Amino acid sequence: MVFNYAERLKAGLIIAWSLLEVLSEIRGEAELAGAEKVLTAYLDALVSEVNIAVNASKVESFRSIAAKLEEVISYVRRRDSSTAQGLIAEAISMATTQGDWAAHKLAEKNLI
């Protein structure tokens, strides 16, 4: 279960990274405002997904990913894409660490 959640979160975070890249290329004020709203809605949904992962798996370290995403949202609102991308990279690393731990445990039991 932890492995599945870690992989899902990682995929969602990679999508967020890609959306941040697009956001940084938008120049029109009206377009930028709309894109920020869509991105923050996506990030809020991803925070909800992380909270589901915490509740279902009982892995409390997933909460640090949710905290990073909350920071990302604040930087998106400040229009600081580069800092937001750095935080997404940290969150990806956290999800990867959890996935690697879970994969190692599955391998120990010859399940993968």
N, C-alpha and C positions, 0 to 999 in steps of 0.2 A: 504494500500500500504506500509506504513512504517513497519507494522508488517511482511509482506511478505519479504521485503528487509532485515530486521533485521535477520529473520530466515535463509534466504539464505546466508547472510554474516557469520552468526554464523557457519553454516554448512561448509562453505569454510574455515573458520579459524580453525575449529576442524580438517579438513583434513590437513591443513598446519602444525598444531601441530604434527599430526601423521607422516607426512613426515619429519619433523625435528627430531623426535625420530629415524627414520630409518637412517637419515643422520649421526647422532651422533654415529651410530654403524658401519659405513663403515670405513674400515682401508686402503684399497688399494688406492694409490694416484690417479691413473687414474679413478677408480670408483668414488672416492670422487669428483674429478673435474667434471665429467659428472653429478653426482647427484646434485651438487651445481647449475649447469646450468639449469637442469630441475626444481629444486625447485625455483630458482629465476624467471624462466619463469612463473611458476604457480603463484608465489606471484605477479608478474607484472600483470598477468591476473586478479587476485583478486583485485588489486588496481583499475583496469579499471572497474570492477564490482561495487566497492564502489563508484567510480565517477558517474556511471550510477545511482546508488541509490540516490546520492546527487541530481543529476539533475532531476530525476523523482519525488522524494518525497519532494524536497526543504528542507530536514532536514540537516542543515549545520553541526550538530554534527557528522554525518557520516564521515566528512573530517578528524576527529581525528583518525579514524580507518585507513584511507589511510596513514596518517602520521606515525602511528605505523608500518604499513606494509613496508613503505620505510625504517624505522629504522631496521626492521627485515632483509630486503634485505642486508643492509650494514653489519649487524652482521653475516649473512650467508657467505658473501664474506670474512669476517675476520676469518671465521671458529669458531665462538663463539656461538655454538648451545644453551648453557644454557641461555645466555642473550636473544637470539632470542626467545626462548620458553617463557621466562618471558614476553616479549613484546607481543607475541601472546596471552598469558593469559589475559593481560590487554585489548587487542583488543576484545577478546571474551566477557569480562565483559562489555565493552562499547556497543557491539552489543546486549547483553542480556538486558542491561538497556533500550536501545531504544525499544526493543521488548516488554519488560514489560510495558513501558509507553504506547505503542500503544495498547497492550492487555487490559490494564486498561481502556483506552478511548473507545475501542470497547465494553467492558463489561458495562460501564456506559450507553451506548446506546442500551444495550441488543442485541448486534449483535453477541456475543459469550457467 
